[in-house]
Amino acid sequence: MLHTMIQKIDKVIVMDKVINIESLYAYKEAARRLKENNISYSKSELLKNPELCKEIIVLMDYFDKEA
């Protein structure tokens, strides 16, 4: 039973790392795009809110296609 609990804990930890990597990638991509367009941003706010980063990326893609 303990072995099963440890396996479940490992899966959760691995899952958390995957989510964190995705969030970090979203932050890096959003920050890069904002810098390219000379738009100021709060690093701490972007790091705390990966959904905001994703929205920034979507909006920047939209405006790049329109230009």
C-alpha positions as CSV (number, residue, x, y, z in Angstrom):
1,M,0.0,0.0,0.0
2,L,2.8,2.4,0.8
3,H,4.4,1.7,-2.6
4,T,1.1,2.6,-4.3
5,M,0.9,5.9,-2.4
6,I,4.4,6.8,-3.4
7,Q,3.6,6.0,-7.0
8,K,0.6,8.3,-6.9
9,I,2.7,11.1,-5.2
10,D,5.3,10.8,-8.0
11,K,2.6,11.2,-10.7
12,V,1.3,14.3,-9.0
13,I,4.8,15.8,-8.7
14,V,5.6,15.0,-12.3
15,M,2.2,16.5,-13.3
16,D,3.1,19.7,-11.4
17,K,6.4,20.0,-13.1
18,V,4.8,19.7,-16.5
19,I,2.3,22.4,-15.6
20,N,5.1,24.7,-14.3
21,I,7.2,24.1,-17.5
22,E,4.2,25.1,-19.6
23,S,3.6,28.2,-17.5
24,L,7.2,29.2,-17.7
25,Y,7.2,28.7,-21.5
26,A,4.1,30.9,-21.8
27,Y,5.8,33.6,-19.6
28,K,9.0,33.5,-21.7
29,E,7.0,33.8,-25.0
30,A,4.8,36.6,-23.8
31,A,7.7,38.5,-22.4
32,R,9.7,38.1,-25.6
33,R,6.8,39.4,-27.7
34,L,6.1,42.3,-25.4
35,K,9.8,43.3,-25.5
36,E,9.9,43.1,-29.3
37,N,7.0,45.6,-29.4
38,N,8.4,47.9,-26.7
39,I,5.5,47.2,-24.4
40,S,6.3,47.5,-20.6
41,Y,5.0,44.7,-18.4
42,S,5.3,43.5,-14.8
43,K,7.4,40.3,-14.6
44,S,5.8,39.3,-11.3
45,E,2.3,39.6,-12.7
46,L,3.1,37.6,-15.7
47,L,4.8,34.9,-13.7
48,K,1.7,34.6,-11.4
49,N,-0.8,34.4,-14.2
50,P,0.0,32.0,-17.0
51,E,-3.5,32.5,-18.5
52,L,-2.7,36.1,-19.0
53,C,0.5,35.1,-20.8
54,K,-1.5,32.8,-23.1
55,E,-3.9,35.6,-23.9
56,I,-1.1,38.0,-24.7
57,I,0.4,35.4,-27.1
58,V,-3.0,35.0,-28.8
59,L,-3.5,38.7,-29.1
60,M,0.0,39.3,-30.5
61,D,-0.5,36.5,-33.0
62,Y,-3.8,38.2,-34.1
63,F,-2.2,41.6,-34.5
64,D,0.8,40.2,-36.3
65,K,-1.5,38.5,-38.9
66,E,-3.5,41.8,-39.3
67,A,-0.4,43.8,-40.0
